[in-house]
Amino acid sequence: MANVDVNIEKWKKRLLDLGKKNRLINYRETKRSNIKITSPNSAELYSKLVINEKVLTFAHSNQNDFDDADSLRGGFVYRGDIETDRSLSEQQKTLANLRSKARLAAEEQGVNILYLSVGFLKWKESKDSDQILLSPIILIPVTLSLESITSPFVLSLHEDEIVINPTLLHKLENDFGIVIPDFDSNEGDIVSFFSEMRKIVNN
């Protein structure tokens, strides 16, 4: 039985896409496929969302009437628990797109594709390379929900397992012999984990 488990792990690793087109290796920001959370910071966000399993809201307005300059025409803006790097109009459009794609994948394929990335590794494949790669580290499965057009988008923890980017782990170990320590998602001490990881990948 042990040999079967070993072989399964080997097959899984062979299926990993280690190329630069894979956003788990070479993360790229786009207008509608991702959004950056600016507040709270990563440690506080992890504590609230994962450890305390709180439901967090994004900033929103009591109406969705924006002018050509992306400014709200009247109405009130509610700050919410989460702030992003987008204007309110752009934020709403991006969150709506993310929610729509996640729902479609869940309905058609039965899988969750929506993840909150905490921490990024900035690195190069060699000292002579000019290309800097950005890879997400901790992947937290999440759900985006919306009750009505004037309600806030709500971020909550999904039931899937929290993982360290498996593609990045394999890439680091396979190409550079770097083994990243395990992360206990229940402990939630991401500051210590990132500090330890920084020492390991420093060179």
BAKOLMI-831726 format. One record per atom (N, C-alpha, C, O): residue number from 1; chain; x, y, z. Coordinates in steps of 0.05 Angstrom, whole numbers, padded with zeros to 5 digits. Layout:
N
   num   chaine     east    north       up
   NUM        A        X        Y        Z
...
//
This chain:
203
   num   chaine     east    north       up
     1        A    00017   -00024    00000
     1        A    00000    00000    00000
     1        A    00017    00025    00000
     1        A    00011    00045   -00012
     2        A    00040    00023    00014
     2        A    00058    00046    00016
     2        A    00070    00053   -00011
     2        A    00072    00076   -00019
     3        A    00076    00032   -00027
     3        A    00087    00036   -00054
     3        A    00067    00050   -00072
     3        A    00074    00067   -00089
     4        A    00041    00043   -00068
     4        A    00020    00056   -00084
     4        A    00019    00086   -00078
     4        A    00016    00102   -00096
     5        A    00020    00093   -00052
     5        A    00019    00121   -00044
     5        A    00043    00136   -00055
     5        A    00040    00159   -00064
     6        A    00066    00124   -00055
     6        A    00090    00137   -00066
     6        A    00087    00142   -00096
     6        A    00094    00163   -00105
     7        A    00077    00122   -00110
     7        A    00073    00125   -00139
     7        A    00052    00146   -00145
     7        A    00056    00161   -00165
     8        A    00031    00148   -00129
     8        A    00011    00168   -00134
     8        A    00023    00196   -00131
     8        A    00017    00214   -00147
     9        A    00040    00200   -00110
     9        A    00053    00226   -00106
     9        A    00071    00232   -00130
     9        A    00072    00255   -00138
    10        A    00085    00213   -00140
    10        A    00102    00217   -00164
    10        A    00086    00225   -00188
    10        A    00094    00243   -00203
    11        A    00063    00213   -00192
    11        A    00045    00219   -00215
    11        A    00034    00248   -00212
    11        A    00032    00262   -00231
    12        A    00027    00255   -00187
    12        A    00017    00282   -00182
    12        A    00038    00303   -00190
    12        A    00031    00323   -00202
    13        A    00063    00298   -00182
    13        A    00084    00317   -00188
    13        A    00089    00320   -00217
    13        A    00096    00341   -00227
    14        A    00086    00298   -00232
    14        A    00090    00299   -00261
    14        A    00068    00315   -00275
    14        A    00073    00326   -00296
    15        A    00045    00317   -00262
    15        A    00023    00333   -00273
    15        A    00026    00363   -00268
    15        A    00012    00379   -00281
    16        A    00044    00370   -00250
    16        A    00048    00399   -00244
    16        A    00060    00413   -00268
    16        A    00079    00404   -00281
    17        A    00049    00436   -00274
    17        A    00059    00453   -00295
    17        A    00080    00472   -00283
    17        A    00073    00490   -00268
    18        A    00106    00467   -00290
    18        A    00127    00483   -00278
    18        A    00136    00506   -00296
    18        A    00156    00519   -00290
    19        A    00122    00510   -00318
    19        A    00129    00531   -00337
    19        A    00121    00559   -00327
    19        A    00106    00562   -00308
    20        A    00131    00579   -00340
    20        A    00127    00607   -00332
    20        A    00099    00617   -00339
    20        A    00091    00639   -00331
    21        A    00084    00601   -00354
    21        A    00056    00609   -00360
    21        A    00038    00603   -00337
    21        A    00015    00613   -00336
    22        A    00047    00586   -00319
    22        A    00032    00578   -00296
    22        A    00033    00601   -00275
    22        A    00055    00608   -00266
    23        A    00010    00612   -00268
    23        A    00010    00635   -00250
    23        A    00018    00628   -00221
    23        A    00022    00646   -00204
    24        A    00019    00602   -00215
    24        A    00029    00593   -00189
    24        A    00060    00596   -00188
    24        A    00071    00596   -00166
    25        A    00072    00598   -00211
    25        A    00101    00602   -00213
    25        A    00107    00631   -00220
    25        A    00124    00644   -00208
    26        A    00093    00641   -00240
    26        A    00097    00668   -00250
    26        A    00071    00684   -00248
    26        A    00056    00687   -00268
    27        A    00065    00694   -00224
    27        A    00040    00709   -00219
    27        A    00040    00735   -00234
    27        A    00060    00750   -00235
    28        A    00018    00741   -00247
    28        A    00015    00766   -00261
    28        A   -00012    00779   -00253
    28        A   -00032    00766   -00252
    29        A   -00010    00805   -00249
    29        A   -00034    00820   -00242
    29        A   -00050    00826   -00267
    29        A   -00039    00834   -00287
    30        A   -00076    00822   -00266
    30        A   -00094    00829   -00288
    30        A   -00117    00846   -00277
    30        A   -00121    00847   -00252
    31        A   -00131    00859   -00294
    31        A   -00152    00877   -00285
    31        A   -00176    00863   -00272
    31        A   -00188    00874   -00254
    32        A   -00183    00839   -00282
    32        A   -00207    00826   -00272
    32        A   -00203    00798   -00259
    32        A   -00221    00787   -00247
    33        A   -00178    00787   -00261
    33        A   -00174    00760   -00250
    33        A   -00162    00760   -00222
    33        A   -00161    00738   -00210
    34        A   -00154    00782   -00212
    34        A   -00144    00783   -00185
    34        A   -00147    00811   -00174
    34        A   -00151    00831   -00188
    35        A   -00144    00813   -00147
    35        A   -00147    00839   -00134
    35        A   -00129    00838   -00109
    35        A   -00128    00818   -00096
    36        A   -00116    00861   -00103
    36        A   -00098    00862   -00080
    36        A   -00112    00874   -00056
    36        A   -00124    00895   -00057
    37        A   -00110    00860   -00034
    37        A   -00121    00869   -00008
    37        A   -00100    00886    00005
    37        A   -00078    00876    00010
    38        A   -00106    00911    00012
    38        A   -00087    00929    00024
    38        A   -00091    00931    00055
    38        A   -00073    00939    00069
    39        A   -00115    00924    00064
    39        A   -00120    00925    00093
    39        A   -00143    00905    00099
    39        A   -00163    00904    00084
    40        A   -00140    00889    00120
    40        A   -00119    00888    00139
    40        A   -00093    00874    00128
    40        A   -00094    00864    00106
    41        A   -00071    00875    00144
    41        A   -00047    00862    00134
    41        A   -00050    00832    00135
    41        A   -00070    00822    00145
    42        A   -00031    00818    00123
    42        A   -00033    00789    00119
    42        A   -00037    00774    00145
    42        A   -00053    00755    00146
    43        A   -00023    00781    00166
    43        A   -00025    00767    00192
    43        A   -00052    00770    00204
    43        A   -00065    00751    00214
    44        A   -00062    00795    00204
    44        A   -00089    00801    00215
    44        A   -00111    00788    00198
    44        A   -00130    00777    00209
    45        A   -00107    00789    00172
    45        A   -00127    00777    00154
    45        A   -00129    00747    00159
    45        A   -00150    00735    00160
    46        A   -00105    00734    00161
    46        A   -00105    00705    00166
    46        A   -00118    00698    00192
    46        A   -00133    00679    00194
    47        A   -00112    00714    00212
    47        A   -00124    00709    00239
    47        A   -00154    00711    00238
    47        A   -00168    00694    00249
    48        A   -00164    00731    00225
    48        A   -00193    00735    00225
    48        A   -00207    00714    00208
    48        A   -00227    00702    00216
    49        A   -00196    00710    00184
    49        A   -00210    00692    00164
    49        A   -00207    00663    00171
    49        A   -00226    00647    00169
    50        A   -00182    00654    00178
    50        A   -00176    00626    00182
    50        A   -00179    00617    00211
    50        A   -00193    00598    00217
    51        A   -00165    00631    00229
    51        A   -00165    00622    00257
    51        A   -00192    00627    00270
    51        A   -00202    00609    00284
    52        A   -00203    00651    00266
    52        A   -00229    00657    00279
    52        A   -00253    00652    00261
    52        A   -00276    00654    00269
    53        A   -00247    00644    00235
    53        A   -00268    00638    00216
    53        A   -00289    00659    00214
    53        A   -00313    00654    00213
    54        A   -00280    00684    00213
    54        A   -00299    00707    00210
    54        A   -00307    00710    00181
    54        A   -00292    00704    00163
    55        A   -00331    00721    00177
    55        A   -00340    00729    00151
    55        A   -00333    00758    00147
    55        A   -00341    00775    00163
    56        A   -00318    00765    00126
    56        A   -00309    00792    00122
    56        A   -00322    00806    00098
    56        A   -00326    00793    00078
    57        A   -00327    00831    00101
    57        A   -00341    00846    00080
    57        A   -00321    00865    00066
    57        A   -00303    00876    00079
    58        A   -00326    00870    00040
    58        A   -00311    00890    00025
    58        A   -00326    00916    00027
    58        A   -00350    00917    00033
    59        A   -00312    00938    00022
    59        A   -00324    00964    00021
    59        A   -00346    00964    00000
    59        A   -00344    00950   -00021
    60        A   -00368    00979    00004
    60        A   -00390    00979   -00015
    60        A   -00406    01004   -00011
    60        A   -00402    01020    00008
    61        A   -00425    01009   -00030
    61        A   -00442    01032   -00028
    61        A   -00471    01022   -00027
    61        A   -00478    01000   -00034
    62        A   -00489    01041   -00019
    62        A   -00517    01034   -00018
    62        A   -00530    01038   -00046
    62        A   -00554    01034   -00048
    63        A   -00514    01045   -00066
    63        A   -00524    01046   -00093
    63        A   -00500    01042   -00112
    63        A   -00477    01046   -00104
    64        A   -00506    01034   -00136
    64        A   -00485    01028   -00156
    64        A   -00486    01047   -00179
    64        A   -00489    01038   -00202
    65        A   -00485    01073   -00174
    65        A   -00487    01093   -00196
    65        A   -00460    01108   -00197
    65        A   -00455    01125   -00181
    66        A   -00444    01101   -00218
    66        A   -00418    01113   -00221
    66        A   -00417    01130   -00246
    66        A   -00430    01123   -00266
    67        A   -00402    01153   -00245
    67        A   -00399    01169   -00269
    67        A   -00376    01160   -00286
    67        A   -00363    01139   -00279
    68        A   -00369    01174   -00307
    68        A   -00348    01166   -00326
    68        A   -00320    01167   -00312
    68        A   -00302    01153   -00321
    69        A   -00317    01182   -00291
    69        A   -00292    01184   -00277
    69        A   -00290    01163   -00255
    69        A   -00271    01164   -00239
    70        A   -00309    01145   -00255
    70        A   -00308    01123   -00235
    70        A   -00314    01132   -00207
    70        A   -00307    01119   -00188
    71        A   -00328    01155   -00205
    71        A   -00335    01165   -00179
    71        A   -00365    01160   -00174
    71        A   -00381    01160   -00192
    72        A   -00371    01156   -00149
    72        A   -00399    01150   -00141
    72        A   -00416    01175   -00142
    72        A   -00409    01196   -00132
    73        A   -00439    01173   -00155
    73        A   -00458    01196   -00156
    73        A   -00476    01194   -00131
    73        A   -00496    01179   -00131
    74        A   -00469    01209   -00111
    74        A   -00486    01209   -00086
    74        A   -00483    01182   -00072
    74        A   -00465    01166   -00077
    75        A   -00501    01177   -00053
    75        A   -00501    01152   -00039
    75        A   -00480    01152   -00017
    75        A   -00464    01171   -00014
    76        A   -00479    01130   -00002
    76        A   -00460    01127    00020
    76        A   -00441    01104    00014
    76        A   -00449    01084    00002
    77        A   -00416    01107    00023
    77        A   -00397    01086    00020
    77        A   -00391    01075    00047
    77        A   -00384    01089    00066
    78        A   -00394    01048    00050
    78        A   -00388    01035    00075
    78        A   -00361    01021    00073
    78        A   -00356    01006    00054
    79        A   -00344    01026    00092
    79        A   -00316    01017    00090
    79        A   -00314    00987    00090
    79        A   -00298    00976    00074
    80        A   -00328    00973    00107
    80        A   -00326    00944    00108
    80        A   -00301    00935    00123
    80        A   -00287    00951    00135
    81        A   -00295    00909    00122
    81        A   -00272    00897    00136
    81        A   -00247    00897    00119
    81        A   -00225    00895    00129
    82        A   -00251    00897    00093
    82        A   -00229    00894    00074
    82        A   -00227    00918    00055
    82        A   -00247    00927    00044
    83        A   -00202    00928    00052
    83        A   -00197    00949    00032
    83        A   -00179    00938    00010
    83        A   -00162    00920    00015
    84        A   -00182    00948   -00014
    84        A   -00166    00938   -00037
    84        A   -00152    00961   -00050
    84        A   -00156    00985   -00043
    85        A   -00136    00955   -00071
    85        A   -00121    00975   -00085
    85        A   -00137    00987   -00109
    85        A   -00126    01001   -00125
    86        A   -00163    00981   -00111
    86        A   -00180    00990   -00133
    86        A   -00199    01011   -00124
    86        A   -00206    01013   -00100
    87        A   -00209    01027   -00143
    87        A   -00231    01045   -00137
    87        A   -00255    01027   -00132
    87        A   -00255    01004   -00138
    88        A   -00276    01039   -00119
    88        A   -00299    01023   -00112
    88        A   -00312    01011   -00136
    88        A   -00321    00987   -00135
    89        A   -00314    01026   -00158
    89        A   -00326    01015   -00183
    89        A   -00310    00992   -00194
    89        A   -00322    00971   -00201
    90        A   -00284    00995   -00196
    90        A   -00267    00974   -00207
    90        A   -00266    00950   -00188
    90        A   -00266    00927   -00197
    91        A   -00267    00955   -00162
    91        A   -00267    00933   -00143
    91        A   -00292    00916   -00147
    91        A   -00291    00892   -00148
    92        A   -00315    00929   -00150
    92        A   -00341    00914   -00153
    92        A   -00341    00898   -00178
    92        A   -00350    00875   -00178
    93        A   -00330    00909   -00200
    93        A   -00329    00894   -00225
    93        A   -00311    00870   -00223
    93        A   -00318    00848   -00233
    94        A   -00288    00873   -00210
    94        A   -00269    00851   -00208
    94        A   -00280    00829   -00190
    94        A   -00278    00806   -00196
    95        A   -00292    00837   -00167
    95        A   -00303    00817   -00149
    95        A   -00326    00802   -00162
    95        A   -00330    00778   -00158
    96        A   -00342    00817   -00178
    96        A   -00364    00804   -00192
    96        A   -00354    00783   -00212
    96        A   -00365    00762   -00214
    97        A   -00332    00790   -00225
    97        A   -00320    00771   -00245
    97        A   -00309    00747   -00231
    97        A   -00312    00724   -00240
    98        A   -00295    00751   -00209
    98        A   -00283    00729   -00193
    98        A   -00305    00710   -00183
    98        A   -00303    00686   -00184
    99        A   -00326    00722   -00172
    99        A   -00349    00706   -00162
    99        A   -00362    00690   -00184
    99        A   -00369    00667   -00180
   100        A   -00366    00703   -00208
   100        A   -00378    00689   -00230
   100        A   -00362    00665   -00240
   100        A   -00373    00644   -00245
   101        A   -00336    00669   -00243
   101        A   -00318    00647   -00252
   101        A   -00318    00625   -00231
   101        A   -00318    00601   -00239
   102        A   -00317    00631   -00206
   102        A   -00316    00611   -00185
   102        A   -00342    00595   -00184
   102        A   -00342    00570   -00181
   103        A   -00365    00608   -00187
   103        A   -00391    00595   -00188
   103        A   -00393    00576   -00212
   103        A   -00404    00554   -00210
   104        A   -00384    00585   -00235
   104        A   -00385    00569   -00259
   104        A   -00368    00544   -00256
   104        A   -00377    00522   -00264
   105        A   -00344    00547   -00245
   105        A   -00327    00523   -00242
   105        A   -00339    00504   -00222
   105        A   -00337    00479   -00226
   106        A   -00351    00514   -00201
   106        A   -00364    00497   -00181
   106        A   -00387    00482   -00193
   106        A   -00392    00458   -00187
   107        A   -00403    00495   -00210
   107        A   -00426    00483   -00222
   107        A   -00419    00463   -00243
   107        A   -00431    00441   -00245
   108        A   -00400    00469   -00260
   108        A   -00393    00453   -00283
   108        A   -00373    00431   -00276
   108        A   -00374    00409   -00288
   109        A   -00354    00437   -00258
   109        A   -00332    00418   -00253
   109        A   -00332    00408   -00224
   109        A   -00318    00388   -00218
   110        A   -00348    00421   -00207
   110        A   -00349    00412   -00179
   110        A   -00324    00418   -00163
   110        A   -00319    00405   -00143
   111        A   -00309    00439   -00172
   111        A   -00284    00446   -00157
   111        A   -00284    00476   -00150
   111        A   -00297    00492   -00164
   112        A   -00270    00482   -00129
   112        A   -00267    00510   -00121
   112        A   -00241    00520   -00134
   112        A   -00220    00508   -00130
   113        A   -00242    00543   -00148
   113        A   -00218    00554   -00161
   113        A   -00211    00581   -00149
   113        A   -00192    00594   -00159
   114        A   -00225    00589   -00128
   114        A   -00220    00616   -00117
   114        A   -00203    00614   -00092
   114        A   -00210    00601   -00072
   115        A   -00179    00627   -00093
   115        A   -00160    00625   -00071
   115        A   -00150    00653   -00063
   115        A   -00147    00670   -00080
   116        A   -00146    00656   -00037
   116        A   -00133    00680   -00027
   116        A   -00104    00673   -00023
   116        A   -00097    00654   -00009
   117        A   -00086    00688   -00036
   117        A   -00057    00683   -00034
   117        A   -00046    00701   -00012
   117        A   -00049    00725   -00013
   118        A   -00032    00689    00007
   118        A   -00019    00704    00028
   118        A    00011    00700    00026
   118        A    00021    00677    00029
   119        A    00026    00721    00021
   119        A    00055    00719    00018
   119        A    00063    00712   -00010
   119        A    00050    00695   -00023
   120        A    00084    00726   -00020
   120        A    00094    00720   -00046
   120        A    00124    00718   -00045
   120        A    00138    00732   -00031
   121        A    00135    00699   -00061
   121        A    00164    00696   -00063
   121        A    00173    00709   -00089
   121        A    00164    00702   -00111
   122        A    00191    00728   -00086
   122        A    00203    00742   -00109
   122        A    00230    00729   -00114
   122        A    00247    00729   -00097
   123        A    00235    00718   -00138
   123        A    00259    00703   -00143
   123        A    00267    00702   -00172
   123        A    00251    00709   -00190
   124        A    00291    00693   -00178
   124        A    00301    00689   -00205
   124        A    00311    00661   -00208
   124        A    00321    00649   -00188
   125        A    00310    00650   -00232
   125        A    00318    00622   -00236
   125        A    00348    00619   -00236
   125        A    00359    00597   -00230
   126        A    00363    00641   -00241
   126        A    00392    00640   -00240
   126        A    00402    00669   -00234
   126        A    00387    00688   -00238
   127        A    00427    00671   -00226
   127        A    00438    00698   -00220
   127        A    00439    00715   -00245
   127        A    00438    00740   -00243
   128        A    00442    00702   -00268
   128        A    00445    00717   -00293
   128        A    00418    00725   -00306
   128        A    00418    00740   -00325
   129        A    00397    00714   -00295
   129        A    00370    00719   -00307
   129        A    00361    00747   -00301
   129        A    00365    00758   -00279
   130        A    00348    00759   -00321
   130        A    00337    00786   -00318
   130        A    00308    00785   -00310
   130        A    00296    00806   -00302
   131        A    00296    00762   -00312
   131        A    00267    00759   -00305
   131        A    00263    00753   -00276
   131        A    00273    00733   -00266
   132        A    00248    00770   -00263
   132        A    00240    00765   -00235
   132        A    00213    00752   -00234
   132        A    00194    00763   -00245
   133        A    00211    00730   -00221
   133        A    00186    00715   -00218
   133        A    00173    00721   -00191
   133        A    00187    00726   -00171
   134        A    00147    00721   -00191
   134        A    00132    00725   -00166
   134        A    00113    00701   -00163
   134        A    00095    00697   -00179
   135        A    00116    00687   -00141
   135        A    00100    00663   -00136
   135        A    00085    00664   -00110
   135        A    00097    00670   -00089
   136        A    00059    00659   -00110
   136        A    00044    00659   -00085
   136        A    00053    00636   -00067
   136        A    00062    00615   -00077
   137        A    00051    00640   -00041
   137        A    00061    00620   -00022
   137        A    00039    00604   -00009
   137        A    00035    00581   -00015
   138        A    00024    00617    00009
   138        A    00001    00604    00022
   138        A   -00024    00608    00006
   138        A   -00031    00631    00000
   139        A   -00038    00586    00000
   139        A   -00063    00587   -00015
   139        A   -00087    00580    00002
   139        A   -00089    00557    00012
   140        A   -00104    00599    00006
   140        A   -00127    00595    00024
   140        A   -00153    00594    00007
   140        A   -00160    00613   -00006
   141        A   -00167    00571    00006
   141        A   -00192    00569   -00009
   141        A   -00213    00587    00003
   141        A   -00218    00585    00027
   142        A   -00226    00603   -00013
   142        A   -00246    00621   -00003
   142        A   -00271    00621   -00020
   142        A   -00272    00610   -00042
   143        A   -00292    00634   -00010
   143        A   -00317    00637   -00024
   143        A   -00325    00667   -00024
   143        A   -00322    00681   -00004
   144        A   -00334    00676   -00047
   144        A   -00345    00703   -00050
   144        A   -00375    00702   -00053
   144        A   -00384    00687   -00071
   145        A   -00389    00716   -00037
   145        A   -00419    00715   -00039
   145        A   -00429    00744   -00040
   145        A   -00416    00763   -00031
   146        A   -00454    00746   -00051
   146        A   -00467    00772   -00053
   146        A   -00497    00768   -00051
   146        A   -00508    00754   -00067
   147        A   -00510    00781   -00032
   147        A   -00538    00778   -00028
   147        A   -00555    00794   -00047
   147        A   -00574    00784   -00059
   148        A   -00547    00819   -00052
   148        A   -00562    00837   -00070
   148        A   -00543    00857   -00082
   148        A   -00520    00859   -00074
   149        A   -00552    00873   -00101
   149        A   -00535    00892   -00115
   149        A   -00525    00914   -00097
   149        A   -00504    00925   -00103
   150        A   -00539    00920   -00076
   150        A   -00529    00941   -00057
   150        A   -00516    00929   -00032
   150        A   -00509    00944   -00014
   151        A   -00514    00902   -00031
   151        A   -00501    00889   -00008
   151        A   -00471    00887   -00013
   151        A   -00462    00889   -00036
   152        A   -00455    00884    00008
   152        A   -00426    00881    00004
   152        A   -00419    00853   -00006
   152        A   -00433    00834    00000
   153        A   -00397    00851   -00021
   153        A   -00386    00825   -00027
   153        A   -00374    00814    00000
   153        A   -00362    00828    00015
   154        A   -00379    00788    00004
   154        A   -00371    00776    00030
   154        A   -00351    00754    00024
   154        A   -00355    00737    00007
   155        A   -00329    00755    00039
   155        A   -00307    00735    00037
   155        A   -00308    00716    00060
   155        A   -00309    00725    00083
   156        A   -00309    00690    00055
   156        A   -00310    00670    00076
   156        A   -00292    00647    00069
   156        A   -00285    00643    00046
   157        A   -00285    00632    00089
   157        A   -00267    00609    00086
   157        A   -00282    00586    00073
   157        A   -00304    00579    00081
   158        A   -00270    00573    00052
   158        A   -00281    00550    00039
   158        A   -00272    00525    00054
   158        A   -00252    00526    00068
   159        A   -00286    00503    00050
   159        A   -00281    00479    00065
   159        A   -00255    00464    00056
   159        A   -00246    00447    00070
   160        A   -00244    00471    00032
   160        A   -00221    00457    00023
   160        A   -00196    00463    00040
   160        A   -00197    00481    00057
   161        A   -00175    00447    00036
   161        A   -00151    00449    00053
   161        A   -00134    00473    00045
   161        A   -00130    00479    00022
   162        A   -00123    00486    00066
   162        A   -00103    00508    00061
   162        A   -00076    00495    00056
   162        A   -00068    00476    00070
   163        A   -00063    00504    00035
   163        A   -00038    00491    00026
   163        A   -00016    00511    00020
   163        A   -00022    00535    00015
   164        A    00009    00502    00021
   164        A    00031    00517    00011
   164        A    00032    00510   -00019
   164        A    00030    00487   -00027
   165        A    00035    00531   -00036
   165        A    00035    00528   -00065
   165        A    00050    00503   -00073
   165        A    00075    00502   -00073
   166        A    00036    00481   -00081
   166        A    00049    00456   -00088
   166        A    00068    00457   -00112
   166        A    00089    00444   -00113
   167        A    00061    00474   -00131
   167        A    00078    00477   -00155
   167        A    00105    00491   -00147
   167        A    00126    00483   -00156
   168        A    00103    00511   -00130
   168        A    00127    00525   -00121
   168        A    00144    00506   -00104
   168        A    00169    00506   -00108
   169        A    00132    00491   -00086
   169        A    00147    00472   -00070
   169        A    00163    00453   -00087
   169        A    00187    00447   -00082
   170        A    00150    00442   -00107
   170        A    00163    00422   -00124
   170        A    00185    00435   -00140
   170        A    00207    00424   -00144
   171        A    00180    00459   -00150
   171        A    00200    00474   -00166
   171        A    00225    00479   -00149
   171        A    00247    00475   -00159
   172        A    00221    00489   -00125
   172        A    00244    00495   -00108
   172        A    00260    00471   -00101
   172        A    00285    00471   -00101
   173        A    00246    00449   -00094
   173        A    00260    00425   -00086
   173        A    00273    00411   -00110
   173        A    00296    00402   -00108
   174        A    00259    00410   -00133
   174        A    00268    00395   -00156
   174        A    00292    00410   -00170
   174        A    00311    00397   -00179
   175        A    00290    00436   -00172
   175        A    00310    00452   -00187
   175        A    00333    00463   -00170
   175        A    00355    00467   -00179
   176        A    00327    00468   -00144
   176        A    00347    00481   -00127
   176        A    00354    00465   -00101
   176        A    00372    00473   -00086
   177        A    00340    00444   -00096
   177        A    00345    00428   -00072
   177        A    00336    00443   -00047
   177        A    00346    00437   -00025
   178        A    00317    00461   -00050
   178        A    00307    00476   -00027
   178        A    00281    00464   -00016
   178        A    00262    00462   -00031
   179        A    00282    00456    00009
   179        A    00258    00443    00021
   179        A    00245    00463    00040
   179        A    00258    00472    00060
   180        A    00220    00471    00034
   180        A    00206    00490    00051
   180        A    00193    00475    00074
   180        A    00181    00453    00070
   181        A    00194    00485    00098
   181        A    00183    00471    00121
   181        A    00152    00470    00120
   181        A    00139    00485    00106
   182        A    00141    00451    00134
   182        A    00112    00448    00135
   182        A    00100    00472    00149
   182        A    00112    00485    00166
   183        A    00075    00477    00142
   183        A    00061    00500    00155
   183        A    00035    00489    00167
   183        A    00019    00476    00154
   184        A    00032    00494    00193
   184        A    00008    00486    00207
   184        A   -00013    00508    00205
   184        A   -00011    00528    00218
   185        A   -00033    00503    00188
   185        A   -00053    00523    00183
   185        A   -00070    00530    00208
   185        A   -00081    00551    00211
   186        A   -00071    00511    00227
   186        A   -00086    00515    00252
   186        A   -00072    00534    00271
   186        A   -00084    00549    00286
   187        A   -00045    00533    00270
   187        A   -00029    00551    00288
   187        A   -00031    00579    00278
   187        A   -00035    00598    00293
   188        A   -00029    00583    00252
   188        A   -00033    00609    00240
   188        A   -00011    00629    00244
   188        A   -00015    00653    00241
   189        A    00013    00619    00252
   189        A    00035    00638    00257
   189        A    00050    00642    00230
   189        A    00072    00632    00226
   190        A    00038    00658    00213
   190        A    00049    00662    00186
   190        A    00074    00680    00187
   190        A    00091    00678    00170
   191        A    00076    00697    00208
   191        A    00100    00714    00210
   191        A    00125    00698    00215
   191        A    00145    00702    00202
   192        A    00123    00678    00233
   192        A    00146    00661    00238
   192        A    00152    00643    00215
   192        A    00175    00638    00208
   193        A    00130    00633    00201
   193        A    00134    00616    00178
   193        A    00149    00631    00155
   193        A    00168    00621    00144
   194        A    00140    00656    00150
   194        A    00153    00671    00129
   194        A    00182    00679    00136
   194        A    00199    00680    00119
   195        A    00187    00683    00162
   195        A    00213    00690    00171
   195        A    00232    00666    00167
   195        A    00255    00669    00158
   196        A    00222    00642    00173
   196        A    00238    00618    00170
   196        A    00243    00612    00140
   196        A    00264    00604    00132
   197        A    00222    00617    00124
   197        A    00224    00612    00095
   197        A    00244    00632    00083
   197        A    00260    00625    00065
   198        A    00244    00656    00092
   198        A    00262    00677    00082
   198        A    00291    00669    00086
   198        A    00308    00673    00069
   199        A    00297    00657    00109
   199        A    00324    00648    00115
   199        A    00333    00625    00096
   199        A    00355    00624    00087
   200        A    00314    00607    00091
   200        A    00320    00584    00074
   200        A    00325    00591    00045
   200        A    00344    00580    00033
   201        A    00310    00610    00035
   201        A    00312    00617    00006
   201        A    00329    00642    00002
   201        A    00330    00653   -00020
   202        A    00343    00652    00023
   202        A    00358    00677    00022
   202        A    00378    00678   -00001
   202        A    00382    00699   -00013
   203        A    00391    00655   -00006
   203        A    00412    00655   -00027
   203        A    00402    00645   -00054
   203        A    00418    00643   -00073
//
